[in-house]
Amino acid sequence: LSIDDEVPNYSTWSQNYIRRYGDSEVFDEIFKKIIEEAIAYDFVDLDTVFGDGTHRKANANNRKHENKVVEIVKKYYDDELLGEINKDRKAHEKKPIKETKDIELAYDEETGELIEGKGTKSIKVSKTDPESGCFHKGEKQKCFAYTNLTFCDRHGFVLHNTVAPGNQHDSVVFHDAYRKLLNTYGDLIHNISLDAGFMTPAICREIIEDGIRAYMPYKRPMTKKGYFKKYEYVYDEKLDIYICPNNKDLKYTTTNRSGYREYKSNPKDCEGCPFLEKCTQSKNHQKVITRHVWEEYREIADENRYTPEWKDIYPLRKETIERVYADCKEKHGLRFTRLKGLKKNQQESLIIFGCHNLGKLARMKKRKGLINIPSPNKKEGNIRKTIQIYQFS
């Protein structure tokens, strides 16, 4: 459309989408074409990528919903985890188990707190847009929403975006988005920076085994106020025991179906301990500490916080992925969607982030002297010149 053409009626676009573009890959092609041109001009730095998730309010009435109990979907790493659990149990002379226990991180739809759902979970399903998910976190308003998990480079160019229901935690959506990112850019990525929500043993293991360095922040232990933090119990790797603040041993007992080794104290040691009230509330005076079979990967990622590279890379998150979300919400309507369904929202997100990349591409071309864009504060006539000067091919 030129600057003088009349904008088509919305129903025209709607029917055009249904008949011509609904099942096409044109939205992916547009997004890829823009980012490919940015890469061709060497504007994109793929050495380090930054990832995060944000929620987009769905076009759904919060009052029109029904409650459903659904099974938790099997995770991509369940088979590998089961093998690791049985290997660990065999090393400790324990019988193997046949299956793992399904656990999924999710936001409680009543309180907004992060919980672990086991086996099944009760969810609210919107009657207006069933593919959205009920999202409630902290002080934010409870609503139906979609999750956008996005990766960008240090210059703010969006490399990939995945849309999922809003009731899925970022760490659950991460695997599919991350694999698609690596399938596209392969060995060009050497570092990845994420926030504390992705600091799980499974995610750390996946990143580290791909030969990529993970830069994540310190995650505060989720411990009750007034009680000892987990890091105050020292793990002795050689003896495979935990040592409590009163210098008593917590010995290995078993590896459970969730992939956690259990270390328990001797109740006789705890009964007369002066720190008992700060340690445990159990009736049998026994302290239990769990350690994931892949915990060493999380510890490796945690150790990266003490490197000079972490101090250079992680602070850039607020200038990259956080800035991308801020710009797209203010300028491109990422706060709220009028479309219904995962597929339409995935396509719309590609157009939104494609527009973001296109604007950044034009500004960087101007900065490099590759195009001449008149200043926007001049007369209206310059707008037409701008459109004619810069055309995306």
C-alpha positions in Angstrom: 0.0 0.0 0.0 1.2 3.5 -0.8 0.7 6.4 1.6 -2.4 7.5 -0.4 -4.1 4.1 -0.7 -7.2 3.4 1.4 -6.7 0.8 4.1 -8.9 -2.3 3.4 -11.8 -3.1 5.7 -10.9 -5.5 8.5 -13.3 -8.2 7.2 -11.4 -8.1 3.9 -8.1 -8.8 5.7 -9.8 -11.5 7.8 -11.2 -13.4 4.8 -7.9 -13.0 3.0 -6.1 -14.5 5.9 -8.5 -17.5 6.1 -8.4 -18.2 2.4 -4.8 -17.5 1.5 -2.5 -17.2 4.5 -4.0 -19.2 7.4 -2.0 -22.4 6.5 1.0 -20.8 4.8 4.5 -20.1 6.0 4.5 -16.5 4.7 4.8 -15.1 8.3 7.9 -17.2 9.0 9.4 -16.2 5.6 8.9 -12.5 6.3 10.5 -12.8 9.7 13.4 -14.9 8.3 14.0 -12.5 5.4 14.4 -9.5 7.7 16.8 -11.2 10.1 18.8 -12.7 7.2 19.3 -9.2 5.8 20.5 -8.0 9.2 22.9 -10.9 9.4 24.2 -10.2 5.8 25.1 -6.6 6.8 26.9 -8.1 9.9 24.5 -6.2 12.3 23.7 -9.4 14.3 26.1 -10.8 16.9 25.3 -14.5 17.4 28.1 -15.1 19.9 25.8 -14.4 22.8 22.0 -14.6 22.9 19.6 -13.4 25.6 16.4 -15.2 26.4 13.3 -14.4 28.5 9.5 -14.9 28.6 6.7 -12.4 28.8 2.9 -12.8 28.9 0.4 -11.3 26.5 -3.2 -10.9 27.6 -5.6 -13.0 25.5 -8.8 -11.9 24.0 -10.9 -13.9 26.5 -13.5 -13.1 29.1 -12.1 -14.0 32.5 -15.5 -15.0 33.8 -16.3 -17.5 31.1 -14.4 -20.6 31.9 -14.7 -24.2 33.1 -12.5 -26.2 35.5 -10.8 -29.3 34.1 -8.4 -31.9 35.6 -5.7 -32.8 33.0 -2.7 -35.1 33.0 0.7 -33.5 33.0 2.4 -34.1 29.7 5.5 -36.2 29.7 8.6 -34.1 29.5 11.3 -34.4 26.8 13.9 -35.6 29.2 11.9 -38.1 31.2 13.5 -41.2 29.6 17.0 -39.8 30.1 16.2 -38.9 33.7 14.8 -42.4 34.4 18.1 -43.9 33.1 20.1 -41.6 35.3 17.9 -42.4 38.4 18.3 -46.1 37.9 22.0 -45.8 37.4 22.3 -43.8 40.6 20.1 -46.3 42.5 22.2 -49.2 41.2 25.4 -47.5 42.4 23.8 -47.3 45.9 22.5 -50.9 45.7 18.9 -50.0 45.3 16.2 -51.6 43.1 15.5 -49.9 39.8 12.2 -48.1 39.2 9.9 -48.4 36.2 8.8 -44.9 35.6 9.4 -41.3 36.8 6.9 -39.1 38.5 5.7 -36.3 36.3 6.3 -32.9 37.8 5.6 -29.6 36.1 6.4 -26.1 37.3 3.3 -23.9 37.1 1.7 -20.8 38.7 -1.1 -21.6 41.1 -4.2 -20.1 39.6 -5.6 -19.1 43.0 -2.5 -17.7 44.8 -0.1 -16.9 41.9 2.7 -18.8 43.7 5.1 -21.1 41.7 4.2 -24.8 42.5 5.1 -28.2 41.3 2.2 -30.1 39.9 2.4 -33.9 40.2 0.6 -36.5 38.0 -2.5 -34.3 37.2 -3.4 -30.7 37.6 -6.6 -28.7 37.8 -6.8 -25.8 35.3 -9.2 -23.2 34.2 -10.1 -23.4 30.5 -11.5 -20.4 28.7 -14.7 -20.8 26.8 -13.8 -17.8 24.6 -10.2 -18.9 23.7 -9.6 -22.5 24.9 -6.0 -22.5 23.7 -5.0 -19.6 26.1 -4.0 -20.4 29.7 -4.9 -18.8 33.0 -2.0 -16.7 34.3 -1.6 -15.4 37.8 1.7 -14.3 39.2 2.3 -12.2 42.4 0.3 -9.0 42.4 -0.6 -9.2 38.7 -4.2 -9.5 37.7 -5.4 -13.1 37.1 -6.3 -13.4 33.4 -6.1 -15.7 30.3 -2.9 -15.1 28.5 -0.2 -16.4 26.1 3.5 -16.8 26.9 6.1 -15.5 24.5 9.6 -17.0 24.9 12.0 -14.9 22.9 15.7 -14.9 22.1 17.7 -11.9 20.8 21.3 -10.8 20.3 23.2 -8.1 22.1 22.0 -5.5 19.6 18.3 -6.3 20.2 17.6 -8.2 17.0 15.0 -10.9 17.7 16.2 -14.3 16.6 13.4 -16.6 17.6 10.0 -16.5 19.3 7.7 -19.3 20.6 4.1 -18.8 21.8 2.6 -21.1 24.4 -0.4 -21.0 26.7 0.0 -18.6 29.6 -0.3 -21.2 32.3 3.0 -22.8 31.3 6.1 -21.8 33.1 9.0 -20.3 31.0 11.2 -23.3 32.0 8.6 -25.7 30.5 8.5 -23.8 27.1 12.2 -23.4 27.0 13.2 -26.8 25.4 11.3 -26.4 22.1 12.2 -22.8 21.6 15.9 -23.5 22.4 16.1 -26.5 20.1 14.6 -24.4 17.2 17.1 -21.6 17.9 20.1 -24.0 17.7 18.7 -25.7 14.6 18.7 -22.3 12.9 22.0 -20.8 14.1 23.9 -24.0 15.2 27.6 -23.5 16.3 27.5 -19.7 16.0 26.1 -19.4 19.5 28.6 -19.7 22.3 26.9 -18.0 25.3 23.4 -17.7 26.5 22.0 -15.4 29.2 18.7 -16.2 31.0 17.0 -15.1 34.2 16.6 -17.0 37.5 13.4 -18.8 36.3 15.5 -21.0 34.0 17.9 -22.1 36.7 16.8 -25.7 36.8 19.1 -28.8 36.6 17.5 -30.0 33.3 17.9 -26.7 31.5 21.5 -26.2 32.8 22.4 -29.8 31.7 20.9 -29.2 28.2 22.8 -26.0 27.7 26.2 -27.2 29.1 26.1 -30.5 27.1 25.6 -28.4 23.9 29.0 -26.8 24.7 27.3 -23.4 25.5 28.2 -21.3 28.6 25.1 -20.3 30.6 25.1 -16.9 32.4 22.3 -16.8 35.0 21.7 -14.8 38.2 21.8 -15.9 41.8 18.5 -17.6 42.7 17.3 -17.1 46.3 16.5 -20.3 48.1 12.8 -20.9 48.6 13.0 -21.4 52.4 10.7 -20.4 55.2 11.7 -17.3 57.1 13.8 -18.0 60.1 15.1 -21.4 58.9 18.5 -22.4 57.6 19.0 -22.0 53.9 20.1 -25.0 51.9 23.5 -23.6 51.2 24.2 -23.6 55.0 24.3 -27.4 54.7 27.7 -28.3 53.2 27.8 -31.2 50.6 30.8 -33.5 50.8 31.1 -34.9 47.3 33.7 -37.5 48.3 31.7 -39.0 51.1 28.3 -38.2 49.5 26.9 -36.7 52.6 25.6 -33.3 53.8 27.0 -31.7 57.0 24.5 -29.5 59.0 25.4 -26.3 60.9 25.8 -28.4 64.0 28.4 -30.5 62.3 26.3 -33.6 62.0 26.0 -35.9 59.0 23.0 -36.3 56.8 23.4 -39.6 54.9 22.0 -40.9 51.6 18.9 -43.0 51.9 17.3 -43.3 48.4 16.8 -41.7 45.0 13.1 -40.9 44.4 11.0 -41.0 41.2 11.4 -37.3 40.7 15.2 -37.6 40.3 16.2 -36.3 43.7 18.6 -38.1 46.1 17.3 -37.9 49.7 19.7 -37.3 52.6 18.4 -37.7 56.1 19.8 -36.9 59.6 19.9 -39.2 62.6 16.8 -38.3 64.8 18.9 -38.9 67.9 21.4 -36.3 66.8 18.6 -33.8 66.1 16.5 -34.4 69.2 18.8 -32.4 71.5 20.3 -30.0 68.9 20.2 -26.3 69.8 19.4 -25.4 66.2 16.4 -27.8 65.9 13.8 -24.9 65.6 15.8 -23.3 62.8 16.3 -26.7 61.0 13.1 -28.7 60.8 9.5 -29.0 62.0 9.2 -32.8 61.5 7.6 -34.7 64.4 10.3 -37.4 64.4 13.1 -34.7 64.6 14.6 -35.7 61.3 16.0 -33.3 58.6 15.7 -34.3 55.0 17.7 -32.6 52.2 17.2 -33.4 48.5 19.8 -33.1 45.7 18.9 -33.6 42.0 20.9 -36.2 40.1 21.8 -33.4 37.6 22.6 -30.9 40.4 26.2 -30.6 39.3 25.1 -28.9 36.0 23.2 -26.3 38.0 26.3 -25.7 40.2 28.5 -25.2 37.1 26.1 -22.6 35.8 26.1 -21.0 39.3 29.9 -20.9 39.3 29.9 -18.8 36.1 28.6 -15.9 38.2 32.1 -15.4 39.5 33.8 -15.0 36.1 34.7 -11.7 34.4 32.5 -12.7 31.4 29.4 -12.9 33.6 29.9 -9.3 34.7 30.1 -8.2 31.1 27.3 -10.4 29.7 24.5 -10.7 32.2 23.9 -7.0 32.9 23.2 -6.6 29.2 19.9 -8.5 29.6 18.1 -5.3 30.7 19.4 -3.5 27.6 18.6 -6.3 25.2 15.7 -8.7 25.8 14.0 -6.5 28.4 14.2 -3.5 26.0 12.8 -5.6 23.1 9.7 -6.5 25.2 9.3 -2.9 26.3 9.5 -1.5 22.8 7.2 -4.1 21.3 4.6 -3.6 24.0 4.7 0.2 23.6 5.0 0.4 19.9 3.6 -2.8 18.4 0.8 -4.0 20.6 2.4 -6.9 22.4 0.5 -6.3 25.6 -2.9 -7.6 24.3 -4.0 -9.7 21.4 -7.3 -9.6 19.6 -6.7 -12.9 17.9 -7.7 -16.3 19.2 -5.7 -19.5 19.1 -2.0 -20.5 19.4 -1.4 -20.5 15.6 -2.7 -17.0 14.9 -0.9 -15.6 17.9 2.4 -17.3 16.8 2.0 -15.7 13.4 1.1 -12.3 14.8 4.1 -12.4 17.1 6.4 -13.0 14.1 5.0 -9.9 12.4 5.4 -7.9 15.6 9.0 -8.9 16.1 9.7 -8.7 12.4 8.5 -5.0 12.5 10.8 -4.5 15.5 13.8 -6.0 13.6 12.9 -4.0 10.4 13.0 -0.7 12.3 16.3 -1.6 14.0 17.7 -2.6 10.6 16.7 0.8 9.1 18.3 2.7 12.0 21.5 0.8 11.8 21.7 1.3 8.1 21.3 5.0 8.6 24.0 5.0 11.3 26.4 3.2 8.9 25.5 5.6 6.1 24.0 2.9 3.9 20.7 4.8 3.5 19.6 8.4 4.0 16.4 8.7 6.1 15.2 12.3 6.6 14.7 13.4 10.2 11.1 12.7 11.4 10.6 16.2 12.7 10.6 17.8 9.2 7.5 18.4 7.1 5.1 15.7 6.1 6.4 15.6 2.6 9.5 13.9 3.8 7.5 10.9 5.0 6.8 9.9 1.4 10.5 10.4 0.5 11.4 8.1 3.4 9.2 5.3 2.2 10.6 5.6 -1.3 14.2 5.7 -0.1 14.0 2.7 2.1 12.3 -0.4 0.7 12.8 -3.8 2.1 13.6 -6.4 -0.6 
